């Protein structure tokens, strides 16, 4: 149709609208164009040359826009659809983006009511949980002070979609007590109990007590460790039920004290890890002195020391510390303090010789150090996991290749471990957002296990030349 016919139609529409407006006491309009949708095009169409774009560049940008649409969530897809022309209509909009008619319809409604690039308003009563709160809950569940990793290598699950094996973790407290601990640590985060329970990772489990019952009878039997003649022996006792209750009541103060020490030490170790940075770190040694877990800020390293020295004593600890410090000086030259965290084994850790060596630590190694001991029954830790990896890998190797693959000497076992771990990987947390990953710290490739050899001759020489004269002075005072 020509322009004259369009103008006549518009004038007729204006006349009818003014008649309606007069009936409802609304001001008349003089120009019908103010009621018509405005096109995004200017009077003079723009060209690619005015945008300094080639046809190939424009096609690549449009294809990237479609790809962005395909990986976006529902709300973001509706938002992206609002950039297209109203004149296209619903069918052309969803066909170009390869979306849905519902999204196209909602995008047209958003653009006409709110504007371009507007987001749909969530009018539900319960607002979606913030991503930062979800991440805080995940990190809380998987932290060492809330749950511990299993030491049984077969206790793993394969969660979807990656199906990567993840070892199980067990909560130290009940799920209700864990929620109360979270509220105490993060009082400003608003989250309900049921939502907190639902965010628990599938590999974090509650401790399931054995199904048992107590049948109250006049005569009962129980077992207890007793110290007899400087030795602890397991005694099997029989008596009345009241005697059992009195026995439990006598041991209750010791249990409360032990529980308090365990929790306080666990919180202190967690505080050391939290304050750890690129210039300070914590070395966690547990159960066996052959495995070392090193934590430097968000990064961690695993060190395995293999030796033909068979005694578990302070001599080995001192020589092992030299290997640890040499490794750290090479990899992290800016470190100025070491925090040693170990169990309370008196044979090699918690004794006067090791404490005396700690007072000479700065003199021997030119670096400050502190030492913390965990209570007995504290559970498994990273060092146990490192040892489990070494033993599990060795067991599979021997079962696969038979007796011909057996090791005749400890040195041969060390050489096999070095060869097995002769590859580079990049350690990274299981759940870390990409934005934080690129802007904080890029970890350097390293070996999954750093394997070092410590000869018995070296240990004996260091004892005769350094430790024995020092300890003799200690006894003479």
Secondary structure, 3 states (H helix, E strand, C coil): CCHHHHHHHHHHHHHHHHHHHHHCCCCCCCCHHHHCCCCCCCCCCCCCHHHCCCHHHHHHHHHHHHHHHHHCCHHHHHHHHCCCCHHHHHHHHHHHHCCCHHHHHHHHHHHHHCCCCCCCCCCCCCCCCCHHHHHHHHHHHCCCCCEEECCCCCCEEECCCCCCEEECEEECCCHHHHHHHHHHHCCCCCCCHHHHHHCCCCCEECCCCCCCCCCCCCEEEEEEEEEECCEEEEEEEEEEHHHHHHHHHHHHHHHHHHHHHHHHHHHHHHHHHHHCECCEEEEEECCCCCEEEEEECCEEEEEEEEECCCCCCHHHHHHHHHHHHHHHHHHCCCCCEEEEEECCCCCCCCCHHHHHHHHCHHHHHCCEEEEEECCCCCCCCHHHHHHHHHHHHHHHHHHHHHHHHCCCCHHHHHHHHHHHCCCCECCCCCCCCHHHHHHCCCCCCECCCEEEEECHHHHHHHHHHHHHHHHHHHHHC
